[in-house]
Amino acid sequence: MFLAPSIPAITSDLPPGEKQRPWPPISSTLISGERDAVLVDTLITVEQARALANWVVASGKNLTTIYATHGHGDHFFGTGTVLERFPGARFVARPDVIKVMRQQASPESLATFWNPRFPGQISGHLAIAEELTGNVINLEGHDLVSVPLGYTDTASTSCLHVPSIGLIVAGDAAYNGDHLHLSESPDQQKRQEWIAALDKMESLKPRAVIAGHKRVGNDDSPRILGETRQYIRDFERLAMQTATARELYDEMLKLYPDWINRGALWTSVHAVKT
């Protein structure tokens, strides 16, 4: 697993007492056979993607496929840069994920959200995935299963399940030691869908779960599914018990003082309260 370190995102919408908004570390996962490999998610900036491509090259594996778990730009904007090094690889995603990708890569989204936060750092040639045929990517006779999860931290998400090694690559459906992006889940129904997705992944009985964002040094234990679920339930409970966004923010920090990416919590509380 390749973990790109935190980088600053330029924004004036900062949590109380914070001087900058660090974007949390982002993971990419290489699933390898004897000769070939499949890469899951590809980071955001050109610099990150070049480092990722160098890492894949150093593995000595033949990259056959890149899979996107979901449509958020910070998990696929780097694909074009990686494909420059591996032009024979296919870039695939579920059809509903591709719809979100297209929105994220639209001129409006780039101009209003991504480029202001990462000026001059995002590729001008963004690759969009082709549709994954069926639910399975074959890697040297082993099935890598695309599992639809529905709404988690955005619409139409998925994970990649590798039954032969008990692995789930969860994308942003699970978090590992950093505050959840709940600003796209402002209503209870969407948050309940996320909990259902966590239950679905847990039912697969994984031995390891790789989150799309994780705190450096944390392991990849499947307990992060329960931790993510508990975070959503705590947010839900405290949202009903607090009157303002600042109060909800402060109460969540009391429960999760050591989790990184407070900026995500700050935008999440403002999605549900003023």
C-alpha positions as CSV (number, residue, x, y, z in Angstrom):
1,M,0.0,0.0,0.0
2,F,1.3,3.4,-1.0
3,L,0.3,6.3,1.4
4,A,0.7,9.7,-0.1
5,P,1.5,12.2,2.7
6,S,-0.8,15.0,3.7
7,I,-0.5,18.2,1.6
8,P,-1.9,21.7,2.2
9,A,-5.2,22.6,0.6
10,I,-5.7,26.3,0.0
11,T,-9.0,27.5,1.6
12,S,-10.2,30.3,3.9
13,D,-12.8,28.0,5.5
14,L,-10.7,26.9,8.4
15,P,-11.7,25.3,11.7
16,P,-11.3,27.4,14.9
17,G,-7.6,27.8,15.8
18,E,-6.3,26.2,12.6
19,K,-4.0,28.1,10.4
20,Q,-4.1,25.8,7.4
21,R,-6.2,22.9,5.9
22,P,-4.1,19.8,5.4
23,W,-5.6,17.3,3.0
24,P,-5.3,13.9,4.7
25,P,-3.0,11.2,3.5
26,I,-4.4,9.2,0.6
27,S,-3.9,5.5,0.0
28,S,-3.3,3.5,-3.2
29,T,-3.2,-0.3,-3.1
30,L,-1.2,-2.6,-5.4
31,I,-2.6,-6.1,-5.5
32,S,0.1,-8.4,-7.0
33,G,0.3,-11.8,-8.5
34,E,3.5,-13.5,-9.6
35,R,3.8,-11.3,-12.7
36,D,0.8,-8.9,-12.9
37,A,-0.8,-6.4,-10.6
38,V,-3.9,-4.3,-10.2
39,L,-3.8,-0.8,-8.7
40,V,-6.7,0.6,-6.7
41,D,-7.1,4.4,-6.7
42,T,-4.5,6.9,-7.9
43,L,-4.2,10.0,-5.7
44,I,-4.8,13.6,-6.7
45,T,-1.8,15.7,-7.8
46,V,0.7,15.1,-10.6
47,E,3.6,14.9,-8.1
48,Q,1.8,12.3,-6.0
49,A,0.9,10.2,-9.1
50,R,4.5,10.3,-10.3
51,A,5.7,9.0,-7.0
52,L,3.0,6.3,-7.1
53,A,4.0,5.3,-10.6
54,N,7.7,5.0,-9.5
55,W,6.6,2.8,-6.7
56,V,4.7,0.5,-9.0
57,V,7.6,0.4,-11.4
58,A,9.9,-0.6,-8.5
59,S,7.6,-3.5,-7.7
60,G,8.6,-5.1,-11.0
61,K,5.0,-6.1,-11.7
62,N,3.1,-5.7,-15.0
63,L,0.3,-3.3,-14.2
64,T,-2.8,-4.6,-16.1
65,T,-5.6,-2.7,-14.5
66,I,-6.4,0.4,-12.4
67,Y,-9.6,0.3,-10.5
68,A,-11.4,3.3,-9.0
69,T,-13.5,2.7,-5.9
70,H,-15.5,5.9,-6.2
71,G,-15.7,9.1,-8.0
72,H,-14.0,11.6,-5.7
73,G,-11.2,13.4,-7.6
74,D,-8.6,12.8,-5.0
75,H,-8.8,9.1,-5.7
76,F,-8.6,9.2,-9.5
77,F,-7.1,12.5,-10.8
78,G,-3.7,10.9,-10.8
79,T,-4.6,8.1,-13.2
80,G,-3.6,9.9,-16.4
81,T,-0.1,10.4,-15.0
82,V,0.2,6.7,-13.9
83,L,-1.0,5.6,-17.4
84,E,1.8,7.5,-19.0
85,R,4.1,5.0,-17.4
86,F,1.8,2.0,-18.0
87,P,0.0,2.7,-21.3
88,G,-1.1,-0.9,-21.6
89,A,-3.2,-0.8,-18.4
90,R,-6.9,-0.5,-18.4
91,F,-8.7,2.0,-16.2
92,V,-12.0,0.7,-15.0
93,A,-14.8,1.5,-12.6
94,R,-18.5,0.7,-12.1
95,P,-20.9,2.6,-14.4
96,D,-22.4,4.6,-11.6
97,V,-19.0,5.6,-10.3
98,I,-18.1,6.9,-13.7
99,K,-21.1,9.3,-13.5
100,V,-19.6,10.9,-10.3
101,M,-16.2,11.0,-11.9
102,R,-17.4,13.0,-14.8
103,Q,-19.0,15.5,-12.5
104,Q,-15.8,15.8,-10.4
105,A,-13.7,16.3,-13.6
106,S,-16.1,18.8,-15.1
107,P,-14.7,22.3,-15.9
108,E,-17.1,23.8,-13.2
109,S,-15.9,21.4,-10.5
110,L,-12.3,21.9,-11.3
111,A,-12.7,25.7,-11.5
112,T,-14.7,26.1,-8.3
113,F,-13.3,23.4,-6.0
114,W,-10.2,21.4,-7.0
115,N,-7.9,23.9,-8.8
116,P,-8.3,26.7,-6.2
117,R,-7.3,24.2,-3.5
118,F,-4.4,22.7,-5.4
119,P,-3.3,25.4,-7.9
120,G,-1.1,24.1,-10.6
121,Q,-0.9,20.6,-9.1
122,I,-3.7,18.7,-10.9
123,S,-3.2,17.3,-14.4
124,G,-4.8,19.0,-17.3
125,H,-5.5,15.7,-18.9
126,L,-7.8,13.7,-16.6
127,A,-8.5,10.1,-17.5
128,I,-12.1,8.8,-17.1
129,A,-12.6,5.1,-16.5
130,E,-14.2,2.7,-18.9
131,E,-17.0,0.6,-17.6
132,L,-16.0,-2.6,-15.7
133,T,-17.7,-5.5,-17.4
134,G,-19.4,-7.6,-14.7
135,N,-18.1,-7.4,-11.1
136,V,-14.8,-9.3,-11.3
137,I,-11.3,-8.4,-12.3
138,N,-9.2,-11.5,-12.9
139,L,-5.6,-11.4,-11.6
140,E,-3.7,-14.6,-12.5
141,G,-6.7,-16.8,-11.8
142,H,-7.8,-15.0,-8.7
143,D,-11.0,-13.0,-8.5
144,L,-11.0,-9.4,-7.4
145,V,-14.6,-8.6,-6.8
146,S,-16.1,-5.1,-7.2
147,V,-18.8,-4.7,-4.5
148,P,-21.3,-1.9,-4.8
149,L,-21.8,0.0,-1.6
150,G,-24.2,2.7,-2.5
151,Y,-24.0,6.0,-0.6
152,T,-21.1,6.4,1.8
153,D,-19.1,9.6,1.8
154,T,-20.5,10.3,-1.7
155,A,-22.9,8.7,-4.1
156,S,-22.3,5.4,-5.9
157,T,-19.3,4.0,-4.1
158,S,-17.7,0.6,-4.1
159,C,-15.0,-1.5,-2.6
160,L,-12.7,-4.2,-4.0
161,H,-12.8,-7.5,-2.2
162,V,-10.0,-10.1,-2.7
163,P,-11.4,-13.2,-1.0
164,S,-8.3,-15.3,-1.5
165,I,-6.3,-13.1,0.9
166,G,-9.2,-11.7,3.0
167,L,-8.6,-8.1,1.8
168,I,-11.0,-5.3,1.3
169,V,-9.8,-2.1,-0.3
170,A,-12.6,0.2,0.9
171,G,-11.9,3.6,-0.7
172,D,-13.7,6.2,1.3
173,A,-16.3,3.8,2.6
174,A,-14.1,3.4,5.7
175,Y,-11.8,5.8,7.4
176,N,-8.8,5.0,9.6
177,G,-8.0,7.6,12.3
178,D,-9.2,10.7,10.4
179,H,-12.4,12.6,10.6
180,L,-15.1,11.5,8.1
181,H,-16.2,13.5,5.1
182,L,-19.9,13.8,6.1
183,S,-20.7,17.0,4.3
184,E,-22.2,15.1,1.4
185,S,-24.3,13.1,3.9
186,P,-26.3,15.9,5.7
187,D,-29.5,13.8,6.2
188,Q,-30.0,10.8,8.3
189,Q,-31.0,8.5,5.4
190,K,-27.6,8.9,3.7
191,R,-25.8,8.3,6.9
192,Q,-27.8,5.1,7.5
193,E,-26.9,4.0,4.0
194,W,-23.3,4.4,4.9
195,I,-23.8,2.3,8.0
196,A,-25.4,-0.4,5.8
197,A,-22.3,-0.3,3.6
198,L,-20.1,-0.9,6.6
199,D,-22.3,-3.8,7.6
200,K,-22.0,-5.2,4.1
201,M,-18.2,-5.1,4.2
202,E,-18.1,-6.6,7.6
203,S,-20.2,-9.5,6.5
204,L,-17.4,-10.4,4.1
205,K,-15.3,-11.2,7.1
206,P,-12.1,-9.5,5.9
207,R,-8.7,-9.9,7.6
208,A,-7.5,-6.5,6.5
209,V,-9.3,-3.4,5.4
210,I,-7.5,-0.5,3.6
211,A,-9.1,2.9,4.0
212,G,-8.9,5.6,1.4
213,H,-7.6,8.0,4.0
214,K,-5.6,6.8,7.0
215,R,-3.5,8.2,9.8
216,V,0.2,7.5,9.1
217,G,1.3,4.5,11.3
218,N,-2.1,3.0,11.8
219,D,-2.6,-0.7,10.8
220,D,-5.2,-1.9,8.4
221,S,-7.3,-3.9,10.9
222,P,-10.9,-4.7,10.0
223,R,-11.8,-2.9,13.3
224,I,-11.8,0.3,11.3
225,L,-15.2,-0.7,9.9
226,G,-16.6,-0.6,13.5
227,E,-14.8,2.6,14.3
228,T,-16.2,4.3,11.2
229,R,-19.7,3.1,12.1
230,Q,-19.3,4.4,15.6
231,Y,-18.1,7.8,14.4
232,I,-21.3,8.1,12.2
233,R,-23.5,7.1,15.2
234,D,-21.7,9.6,17.5
235,F,-22.2,12.3,14.9
236,E,-25.8,11.4,14.5
237,R,-26.4,11.5,18.3
238,L,-24.5,14.7,18.9
239,A,-26.2,16.4,16.0
240,M,-29.5,15.9,17.8
241,Q,-28.1,17.1,21.1
242,T,-26.4,20.3,20.0
243,A,-27.7,23.6,18.7
244,T,-25.0,25.0,16.5
245,A,-22.3,23.8,14.2
246,R,-19.5,25.0,16.6
247,E,-21.1,23.1,19.4
248,L,-21.3,19.9,17.4
249,Y,-17.7,20.4,16.3
250,D,-16.5,20.8,19.8
251,E,-18.4,17.8,21.1
252,M,-17.0,15.6,18.3
253,L,-13.5,16.7,19.1
254,K,-14.0,15.6,22.7
255,L,-14.7,12.1,21.5
256,Y,-12.0,12.1,18.7
257,P,-9.3,14.4,19.9
258,D,-6.5,12.6,18.1
259,W,-8.1,12.0,14.7
260,I,-6.5,14.0,11.9
261,N,-8.2,16.2,9.3
262,R,-10.3,18.5,11.5
263,G,-11.2,20.4,8.3
264,A,-13.4,17.5,7.2
265,L,-15.3,17.7,10.5
266,W,-15.7,21.4,10.2
267,T,-17.3,21.2,6.8
268,S,-19.4,18.2,8.0
269,V,-20.9,20.1,11.0
270,H,-21.8,23.0,8.7
271,A,-23.7,20.7,6.4
272,V,-26.1,19.9,9.2
273,K,-26.1,23.0,11.3
274,T,-25.6,26.8,11.0
